[in-house]
């Protein structure tokens, strides 16, 4: 419940800001991808300015996420190696426990005499 309230407290103002940004920047602008001839219409796109802003924001988030993913790769690899090693040692411990139980079962039963 608390997480839902926190999410609403963050997402509602963020949504309001994004809507205000969209309304304030709805003028059409042209993105020309030809640096030698900006008037070339083949390599240009005309869209409202907020579309370019949102596209840039989304692209930045994707690039940042990928950079973080690759940077943390060594930690994920170490966790994977440690998990495999833990499974190996648990298997070894189970095998030794079974061997100890087998040896204990083959020993004669202890005397019920009390020590006096």
C-alpha positions as CSV (number, residue, x, y, z in Angstrom):
1,X,0.0,0.0,0.0
2,X,2.8,2.4,0.9
3,X,4.6,1.6,-2.4
4,X,1.4,2.4,-4.3
5,X,1.1,5.8,-2.5
6,X,4.8,6.6,-3.2
7,X,4.4,5.6,-6.9
8,X,1.3,7.8,-7.2
9,X,3.1,10.7,-5.4
10,X,5.9,10.4,-8.1
11,X,3.9,9.5,-11.2
12,X,1.1,12.0,-10.9
13,X,3.4,15.1,-10.7
14,X,5.6,13.6,-13.5
15,X,2.5,13.1,-15.7
16,X,1.4,16.7,-15.1
17,X,4.9,18.0,-16.0
18,X,5.0,15.9,-19.2
19,X,1.5,17.1,-20.2
20,X,2.5,20.7,-19.6
21,X,5.7,20.2,-21.6
22,X,3.7,18.7,-24.5
23,X,1.2,21.5,-24.5
24,X,3.9,24.2,-24.3
25,X,6.0,22.7,-27.1
26,X,3.5,21.6,-29.8
27,X,5.0,23.9,-32.5
28,X,6.2,22.0,-35.5
29,X,10.0,21.9,-36.0
30,X,12.1,20.3,-38.7
31,X,14.9,18.0,-37.9
32,X,17.3,18.1,-40.8
33,X,19.8,15.2,-41.0
34,X,21.7,16.5,-44.0
35,X,24.4,18.9,-42.6
36,X,25.4,20.2,-46.1
37,X,21.9,21.0,-47.3
38,X,19.4,21.7,-44.5
39,X,16.6,22.4,-47.0
40,X,16.8,18.9,-48.3
41,X,13.4,17.3,-47.6
42,X,14.6,13.7,-48.1
43,X,16.6,13.6,-44.9
44,X,14.3,15.8,-42.7
45,X,11.4,15.2,-40.4
46,X,8.8,17.7,-39.3
47,X,7.1,16.9,-36.1
48,X,5.9,18.8,-33.0
49,X,8.8,19.7,-30.7
50,X,7.6,17.6,-27.8
51,X,7.9,14.4,-29.9
52,X,11.6,15.1,-30.3
53,X,11.9,15.8,-26.6
54,X,10.2,12.5,-25.6
55,X,12.1,10.5,-28.2
56,X,15.4,11.9,-26.8
57,X,14.3,11.1,-23.3
58,X,13.4,7.6,-24.2
59,X,16.6,7.1,-26.1
60,X,18.7,8.4,-23.2
61,X,16.9,6.0,-20.8
62,X,17.6,3.1,-23.1
63,X,21.3,4.0,-23.6
64,X,21.7,4.5,-19.8
65,X,20.1,1.2,-19.0
66,X,22.3,-0.6,-21.5
67,X,25.4,1.1,-20.1
68,X,24.4,0.1,-16.5
69,X,23.7,-3.5,-17.7
70,X,27.1,-3.9,-19.3
71,X,28.9,-2.2,-16.4
72,X,27.3,-4.6,-13.8
73,X,28.1,-7.7,-15.9
74,X,31.1,-8.7,-13.7
75,X,28.9,-8.7,-10.6
76,X,26.3,-10.9,-12.3
77,X,29.0,-13.2,-13.4
78,X,30.4,-13.4,-9.9
79,X,27.0,-14.1,-8.5
80,X,26.4,-16.9,-11.1
81,X,29.8,-18.5,-10.2
82,X,29.1,-18.3,-6.5
83,X,25.6,-19.9,-7.0
84,X,27.1,-22.7,-9.0
85,X,29.8,-23.3,-6.3
86,X,27.2,-23.2,-3.6
87,X,25.2,-25.9,-5.4
88,X,28.4,-28.0,-5.8
89,X,29.2,-27.7,-2.1
90,X,25.6,-28.5,-1.0
91,X,25.7,-31.6,-3.2
92,X,29.0,-32.6,-1.6
93,X,27.6,-32.1,1.9
94,X,24.5,-34.2,1.1
95,X,26.7,-37.0,-0.3
96,X,28.9,-36.9,2.8
97,X,25.8,-36.9,5.1
98,X,24.4,-39.9,3.3
99,X,27.8,-41.7,3.7
100,X,27.9,-40.8,7.4
101,X,24.4,-42.2,7.9
102,X,25.3,-45.4,6.1
103,X,28.4,-45.8,8.3
104,X,26.3,-45.1,11.4
105,X,23.7,-47.7,10.4
106,X,26.4,-50.3,9.9
107,X,27.9,-49.9,13.4
108,X,26.6,-52.1,16.2
109,X,24.1,-50.6,18.6
110,X,25.5,-49.1,21.8
111,X,25.0,-50.9,25.1
112,X,22.2,-49.8,27.2
113,X,24.1,-50.3,30.4
114,X,24.6,-47.3,32.6
115,X,28.1,-46.3,33.6
116,X,28.6,-46.9,37.3
